Amino acid sequence: MCYGTRIVKKAEQLELYYNVERILGNLGKEVELVYNYANGFAHPNMWIIPQEKPKNLIPVMWGLIPPYKLGANAKEYYQETIRFGSGLNARSEKLFDSNNYKSSAMTRRCIVPVDGFYEPHTAKKNGKDFKVPFYFHRKDENPFNLAGIYAVTKDKMVTFTILTKPATPLFAKIHNQKLRRPVIIKGGDIDVWLDGTLNQNDVQNIMDDDLADEMINAHPISKDLYKRNGVGDREDIIVPVDYEEIEIQY
């Protein structure tokens, strides 16, 4: 699953990289949506490039609320669904079947640009499970183009979710309990992903043929990431940390 991301590139950098223009919405002009650790369960606003406005970067709350719900009840909805991930991720296998996703699958796909993201690895310490956070980033240090969908509630609140798929070998080795990974759109497929003329097979093919493991680096980091009160939201949180309990090669 993908419940934590890192985005430290400022909006101006993203505008240049993706050749888009930001729309601030209700944000003040000086606001920058940058996070060393964006904890999804805090439901932060993040930048997305939406299918309906593919030349724009817009701020949207992370945690999809279905279109038949009210955004005014967001807090209650997230609490009720926390055991299912509070709308932070959506299984790509259910994209065209779930009532929560299918209305967005063809017309409200998006790109979620991030510098990296965090996933847990389960090792053993004294015979017990020992959770270690790993940081994933591109070898070329360009942003990840995470695949997402967004929805508009009955009272016009926009929220998004990140699509996931079964783990590829790198992710199966590291994210070794949930065995999932985010869908990461290749750079050459961004415009295609946002194309409104795609059919269901086209969408599925892009998700199946996403960014290869060979383009990604991952390493263990401080367990401070898991501490409360925003301790993990600091610049040096991505510094590699060695753990003798980790037995895999990464």
Secondary structure, DSSP 8 states (H G I E B T S, - for coil): ---EEEE-S-HHHHHHHHT-EE--TTS-TT----EEEEEGGG--EEEEEETTSTTEEEEEEES---TTS-GGGHHHHHHHTGGGTTTSEEEGGGTTT-TTTHHHHTT-EEEEEESEEEEEEEEEETTEEEEEEEEEEETT---EEEEEEEEE-TT--EEEEEEEEE--HHHHHHSTTT-EEE-B--GGGHHHHT-TT--HHHHHHHHHT---GGGEEEEE--GGGG-STTTT-SGGGGS----TT--S--
